[in-house]
């Protein structure tokens, strides 16, 4: 068994929204690597040292899909903690999730993404998402969406929320 973590691993993700002739769509990637390989998720990954959360979100999105997005809107911050029967914490991720509108690029699965799809946000039951929280996260990212890009990054720009 590996050593328990000494602190959480921080990650960032982006709910990418796009309006199409068939209605609104959300970008999902199929995870290529553990944890949760084979499950669908929003693009995202771990922060690098010295990187802000927004920088990490944009970098991971570009690495996994080749896409660029408009301003990032903070949607949620949540933790995934796995505690073993003996009380030992074996995993702790803190995830900072944003929503943004697609503005350019052709989505191509690369890096940690085995596949990708522009999914109907009202039909997510067709996809096995990596966390139960993802369904609610995506729904909240579309709650007040007008279908077009908005203003500057919200919740403090590039500063920590």
N, C-alpha and C positions, 0 to 999 in steps of 0.2 A: 504494500500500500504506500502511496506517495505521501509526503509530508503535507499536513493541512496548510491551507493558505494563511498567510500572516495578515493580509488585508484584501479588500475587494478588488476585483478586476473591473475597470471602468470601460464601458463601451458606449457607442453612439449609433443611432440608426435614423433612417429617413423614410417616412411614408410619402412616396412620390405619387402625386395626383396628376391625372391627365384627362382632359375632356376630349372625347372622340365623337364621331358621328353616331356611334351606338350608345353614347352616354359616358358617365364618369368611369375612370379606370384607376386602379392602384397597381403599382409594380411590386410583384413578388419574385423572390429568388428561391431556387431550390438549393439548400445548403449542401455543399460538396464535402465538408469535413465535420468531424465531431466538434463540439457537441451538437446533437440533433441533425446529423447528416441525413439527407433524404427528405427532411421536412421543409415546408415553405416558410419564408420569413420576409420581413422587410430588409432591404440592404443595410448593412452596418457591420461594425466590428470594434476591435479594441483601440483605445487611444494609444498614441505613441508619446513618449516623454516630451514635454514642452508644447504639446499640441492642445489647443482649446477643443472643447466638445464640438463646436460647429466645424472647426477645421477637420476633426476626425470624421464627422458625419459626411462631409463633402468628399474627403479623400476616399473613404471606404466605398461610397456610392460610385465614384468615378472608377475605382479599381475593379469593382465587381460588375459594373454595367456599362461604363463609358458615357454615362449621362451627366448633364449639367442641369441644375435646378435654380429656381429663383430664391427669394428670401426664405430662410428657415424660421418656422414658427414652433416654439416649444409646445409639445403635446403632453408629455409625461416623463417622470423619472421614477423608475421602480427597481426593485431588487429581486434577484433570484438567489435564494439561499438553500443549499442542500445540507441538512443535518443528518448525521448517521445515528443509528440506534444508541450508540454510547454517548451521544451529545456532541461529538466532534463535528465541526463545520468542515465539510469536504469541498464545498464550492460556494463562492459568493461573487455574483456579478451585479454591478450597479449600471443600469442602462438609462441613457438620456436619449429620448426619442423626439424627433422633430417631424413636421410635415412641410412639404414644399411642392411647388408646381413644376412640372417638367417644362424646360425651355429649349432643350436642344440635345442632339445626339440620337443615334440609333441604338436601342438597348441590345447589348450583346453580353451573354453570360461569360464571365472570365474570373480569374482569381479564385475566390472561394465559392463562386456560384456555378453549380452544375447546369442550371437551366433558369429561365425566367419567363414570366408571363405578365401581360397587362390584364388583370382580373377585374371583373365587375365587383365593386365593393359590397353590393347587396347579395352576392352569391358566393361568399367565402367558405360556406360549408362544403363546397366541392374540393377544397384544399385542406390538407392536414397541416395546420400552422404549428410552428415550433413551440409556442407558448399559448396558454389560454388567454393571457392578457392581450395578445396580438389582435384578436377579434375586436375587443373594446377599443384598443388604441387606434385601429384603422377607422372604426366608426366615428370616434371623436375627431379624427383628422378631417373628416368630411362633413361634420355637423353644420358648420357655418360657412362652408366653402362656396364661393360664388362661381367657380369654374374657370377662374383666370388668376394670373399671378397678382400678388398683393405688393405692399410696400416693403420697407427694409426689414431685416431680421428683427424679430420681436423678442421680448424678454431680455433686453439688455445688450443687443448686438452680439459682439464676440466675447462679452464678459460672461462669467459663470452665472447661471440663473439662480 
